[in-house]
Amino acid sequence: MKELFPAKQVMGFVFSLVLTVVALLVYFTDMSFTVGMTVLLVTAFVQAFLQLVVFMHAGESKDGRSIYTTIFYGAIIAIVTVFGSLLILIWDM
C-alpha cells in the first residue's frame, strides 16, 4: 500500500502551499519594496520549478535534458520579448 501513496506529490503540494503563504506574508507585512520583490521573485521561481518537476514529471523521462533545454530557450525568448516590448513601447528606443 505504501507504494501506491503519492508521497512525492503530497510533499510537493505542501511545499507549494508554504511558498504561497510566504508570498502572502509579503503582502500582509510591512516590508520594503526591494525586499518584498526579491522574496516574491525567489518564491515564484522556486514554485515554478517545483510544479515543473513534481507535477509535470519533467525529470522522469529519458529525455529530461532536452525538456529542460527547451524550457530554458522558451524563458530566453519570453525575456527578450518582454524587454524588447519595453524598449520599443515605453522607453522609445
C-alpha positions as CSV (number, residue, x, y, z in Angstrom):
1,M,0.0,0.0,0.0
2,K,2.9,2.3,0.7
3,E,4.0,2.3,-3.0
4,L,0.5,3.4,-4.0
5,F,0.6,6.6,-1.9
6,P,1.8,9.6,-3.9
7,A,4.2,10.9,-1.2
8,K,6.2,13.0,-3.6
9,Q,3.1,14.8,-4.9
10,V,1.7,15.4,-1.5
11,M,5.0,16.9,-0.3
12,G,5.2,19.0,-3.4
13,F,1.7,20.3,-2.7
14,V,2.5,21.1,0.9
15,F,5.7,22.9,-0.2
16,S,3.7,24.9,-2.8
17,L,1.3,25.9,0.0
18,V,4.2,27.0,2.1
19,L,5.6,29.1,-0.7
20,T,2.2,30.7,-1.3
21,V,1.9,31.6,2.4
22,V,5.4,33.2,2.2
23,A,4.3,35.2,-0.8
24,L,1.1,36.3,1.1
25,L,3.2,37.3,4.1
26,V,5.0,39.8,1.8
27,Y,1.6,41.4,1.1
28,F,0.4,41.5,4.7
29,T,3.7,42.6,6.4
30,D,5.4,45.9,6.1
31,M,8.4,45.1,4.0
32,S,10.4,47.4,1.9
33,F,9.8,47.3,-1.9
34,T,13.1,45.7,-2.7
35,V,12.9,43.0,-0.1
36,G,9.3,42.2,-0.9
37,M,10.1,41.9,-4.7
38,T,13.1,39.8,-4.0
39,V,11.1,37.4,-1.8
40,L,8.3,37.3,-4.4
41,L,10.7,36.6,-7.3
42,V,12.5,33.8,-5.4
43,T,9.3,32.1,-4.3
44,A,7.8,32.4,-7.8
45,F,10.8,30.7,-9.5
46,V,11.1,28.0,-6.8
47,Q,7.4,27.3,-7.1
48,A,7.5,27.2,-10.9
49,F,10.4,24.8,-10.8
50,L,8.6,22.7,-8.2
51,Q,5.5,22.5,-10.3
52,L,7.5,21.5,-13.3
53,V,9.5,18.7,-11.7
54,V,6.9,17.3,-9.3
55,F,3.6,17.7,-11.0
56,M,4.6,17.7,-14.7
57,H,7.1,14.9,-14.2
58,A,9.8,16.7,-16.3
59,G,12.7,14.8,-14.8
60,E,11.2,11.3,-15.1
61,S,11.6,10.7,-18.8
62,K,14.7,9.6,-20.7
63,D,15.0,12.9,-22.5
64,G,14.8,15.1,-19.4
65,R,17.8,17.1,-20.5
66,S,16.0,18.1,-23.7
67,I,12.9,19.1,-21.8
68,Y,15.0,21.4,-19.5
69,T,16.8,22.9,-22.6
70,T,13.5,23.6,-24.3
71,I,12.2,25.4,-21.1
72,F,15.4,27.4,-20.9
73,Y,15.1,28.5,-24.5
74,G,11.5,29.4,-24.0
75,A,12.4,31.5,-21.0
76,I,15.0,33.3,-23.0
77,I,12.5,34.0,-25.8
78,A,10.0,35.3,-23.2
79,I,12.6,37.6,-21.6
80,V,13.7,39.0,-25.0
81,T,10.1,39.6,-26.0
82,V,9.2,41.4,-22.7
83,F,12.3,43.6,-22.7
84,G,12.1,44.3,-26.4
85,S,8.5,45.4,-26.0
86,L,9.5,47.6,-23.1
87,L,12.3,49.1,-25.1
88,I,10.0,50.0,-28.0
89,L,6.8,50.9,-26.3
90,I,7.8,52.6,-23.1
91,W,11.4,53.7,-23.4
92,D,11.2,54.9,-27.0
93,M,14.4,53.2,-28.2
